[in-house]
Amino acid sequence: MREYKIVVADPAKNITIFVLDRVESRDERVLLSKAILADASLEAEQVGFVVPPPGGEGLWRLEMMGGEFCGNAGRAFGLFLARKQGLSGELKIPVEISGSREPLSVYVNTLAGTAEVNMPLPLEEYSVAYSGADFPVIVFEGITHIIAPEAPPDKDTFFALKKIIEEAGKTPEALGVMFWDSAVSYMAPAVYVYATDSLVFESSCGSGSAALALWQNSLLLNGEALGEIVQPGGVIAARVVKHGGEVLSVSIGGEVKLGEPRSFFV
């Protein structure tokens, strides 16, 4: 049995476990991630591995369990680093995260316990036909999201949409389906990570919130749109800035709760 040091991060109940020990083996990461996800006491929805900068200089990196991208984990990681380094107040923390080729800026307020991250801009947008409707697809580095308005939020629908994406030859590191109920303005996110063969109907999804906000503001030409997206675990604020119809930036933010380092045994 081996002991690992972990921290439980809670961004809008999208419980993310940060593994603080260095775990370089892909097989060990997969086994550890599955063990963490299977531990009901943690209520974990995803796992990230903390990688310090070489020699103590440079950017800290968070590598998600399947090499995917996660906005919620990224913003929680920024707040974690601020507290780890003894910083206080309103700060900009640059981080590296899997699924993003460029470092991301996380704007944290350690006193309020909030964090907002600038997301990578989408690489591609298209649509897929399903059940007589066209569903928008928004592709980020590391994760692809399908917006599914009025579709039943269940496994059958998810796997039917997953099959359509795969048959089109567009398999990503992770696939999210954001089930959007316009009647009550409510989003139910589901995310599948290929490396761990895990489907989680999440309490919230940061990159999915960004995808939904981009879709909702597709007709915006100029200015900033800020909205709150209600999900099972709480609310994520999503901000979209456009000029001439072009997306200049998209960010997601809100409250983050962090636990103290603890032991996990496998």
N, C-alpha and C positions, 0 to 999 in steps of 0.2 A: 504494500500500500504506500502511495506517495502523497505527500502534503503539498498543496498549492496555496499560495496567498491570492485572495480575490477581494474585489470591492463590488458591492451591489450598487448600480446606478439606476435611478428611476426618473426618466424623462417622460412624463405623462403616462406612467404605468407601462411603458415599453421596456420592461425590466431587462437591463443589459449587464452582464457579468464581465468585469474587467479582470483578466488574469494577469497578475503582476510578475510572476516568474517567467523567465525566458523559456519559451517552448518553440523550438525551431522545426521539429519534425512534423510534417503534414499529418502523418498517421496519428501521432500523439495528440495533435490539436483536434482532429476529428473525434477520437475516442473521448477526450476530455470534454469537448463541447457536448457530445451526446450524453455523457454522464451528468453534466450540469443541467442540461435541458430536462433530463429525466427526474431530477431531484425536485419533488413537489414543494419542498420548503422554501426553495429559492424563487419559485414562480418566474423563472427566467424565460425570455423569449428569444434571446440571442447572446452570443459570446464574442468578446473582443480580446485580443492579446496585445498587451502594452510592450512596446519596444523602445527602450531609451536610446537617445542619440549616441553614436559611437564616440567614445572618449569623453562623454558628458557635454559635448558641444554640438549644437544643431537642433533640429526639430524632433520632438517626440512623435512616435508613430503608433497608430492603432490599426492592427490587422484583424479584420473580422473573420469569423470562424470558417467562412467559405471563400474568402478573398473578395467578398461583395462590398458594396458601399452602403453606409447607413448614416443618414443625417442626424437622427436622434442620438446615436452613439457618438458621433462626431462632436455635437454640441455638449453632451455630457462629459466627454473627454477633455474638452477645453476647460470646463469648470473644475474637473478633477485635477488637472495640471496646475491651475491657478492656486488651488488650496494646497497641493503637494509642495509647491514652491514658496508657500507662505505669503502669497500676494493677496491684496485686499482692495476692494472697491470696484470701479468700472474699468475693465481692461480688455485689450485685444490680444488674444492668444492664438498664434499661428500653429497649426497642427498638420501632420500628414495622416491620411487614412486610406486604407485599401479601397480600390475602385475609383480613386481620383488621382490623375496624373500630376495635378498641381496641389500645393499646400492650400489649406483652407483657413480662413480667419473666423475665429469664434469670439463673439463679443459677450463677455461675462460680467455679471454683477454679483460678486461673492456675498455681499450683504443681503441682497434680495433673493439669492439662490436661483438666478435665471441665466440662460445662455441662448444666444442666437447665432446660427452659423450661416455663412454665405455658401450656397450650394453651387456645385458645378453646373454650368448651363447645359441644357439638353443637347444631345448629339443628333437626335432625329425625332421626328414626330410623324406618325402615320395612323391608319385605322385598320381594324379587322372587323369582318362581318360575323355576327353571331346572333342567332335567334331573331332574325329579321331586322337587326339594328347594326349600325356602325359604332364600334367602341374605339375611342381614342387610345393610342399607344404613345407613351412618352419615354424615350430612351435616354438614360443617364449613363455615365461611366459606372460600371459595376452593378447596375440594377435597371431593369425595365419595368415600367408600370402600365397596367391597363386600367383605364377608368371605365367602370361598369355601372352606368346609371340605371337604376330601378331593377337591376338583376338580383335574383335571390342570393344572399351571401352564404353559400354552402360549398362543400367540397366538390360536388358534381360540376357546378358551374366553373369553379376554379380550374379543375383538371381539363375540362373541355376547352377553356381558353388557353391553358398551358399547351395543349396539344396543337392548337392552331398556330401559336408562336413557333413551336418547335418544327412543325411541318413547313413553315416558311423559311427555315434555316436561320432563325434569329435567336438561338438559345443564349441567354445571358448568364452571368454568375448567379444572379438571383432574379426572381420574377415576383412582382406584386400585382395583386388585383385589388383595386380600391372600389369597393361596393358603395355607390353613392345613392342615398335616398333623398331625392330633392324635396319630397313632401315635408320632411322634418329637418332638412339640412344636416344630415348625419352620415358619416363615413365609417364603414367597417372594413379595416384593412386585413388582407391575408398575404403572407409572403412565404415563398418557397426558396430555399437555398440548396443549390444543386450539389455542392460538395458534401453536405451532411444529409442529403435526402430528407429534409425537414420542412414541413408545412406548418406554419403557425398563424392562427387567426389572432392578430396582434391587438394589444390594447390601444396602441397608436402607432403611426408610421410617419417619420419625418420626411423622407424623400417622397413618400406617397402624398403627403400633404402639399409638398411643393408641386408635384405633378398635377394634383387636382386644382391648385391655385392657377397654374399656367393654363389649364384647360378652361377654367371659369373666366379667365381674363384674356382669352384668345382674341377678342375683338377690341381690346384696349389698344389705343395707338400711342398715347403719350401720358406720362405721369406714373404715379405710384398707387397700387391697390393693396390694402392691408385688410386681411380678414381672419377670423377665428374659425377653425375647423373642429367641430365637435366629433369625438370618437369615443369608443368604449371606456378608455382610461382617462379621458379628460380632454383638454383643449390645446391645440397647437396653433400659434399665430403664423400665418404665411404672408410674406411680403413680395410683391412682384413690381419691378420697375421697368418701364418700356419707353422707347423713343422711336417714333416713326414706325411703330409696329414691331420693332426689334426688341427682344428681351435683353436688358442690360444687366439685371441681377434678379436673383430669387433667393429668399432666405426663409428659414423657419426658426421659431424660438418659443420660449416659455420657461416654466419652472422645471428645475432639475433637483432631485434629492439624491444625496450621496451617503452611503454607509461607511463605516470604518473598515479598514482591512481586517480580514478574517481568514480562517483556514478552511480548505475544502480537501477532503481525502478521497482518493480513487484507488 
